[in-house]
Amino acid sequence: QTDQEYVQSGRIRECEQLIPQYMQKYPDSAVPHNLLGIVLEMKGKHVEAMKHFRAATALDAGFLPASYNMEQYSSLRESVR
């Protein structure tokens, strides 16, 4: 399974173990940062998640999933307040 499939299936622990490996193997890829952001949001770690969404967009400004996630999770936080 890919790390994305682990996230989608809710297998957070496995995903958390795989993502750092992908970050190391593909340091210029936005994908692992975006996935880690999703995992961190699922764990309620909003500030850390936003850092990884921002890192993903810094690595690839055209990577829409990270921009979308940053916007969505920011909106959710604003509506909870």
Secondary structure, 3 states (H helix, E strand, C coil): CCHHHHHHHCCHHHHHHHHHHHHHHCCCCCHHHHHHHHHHHHCCCHHHHHHHHHHHHHHCCCCHHHHHHHHHHHHHHHHHC
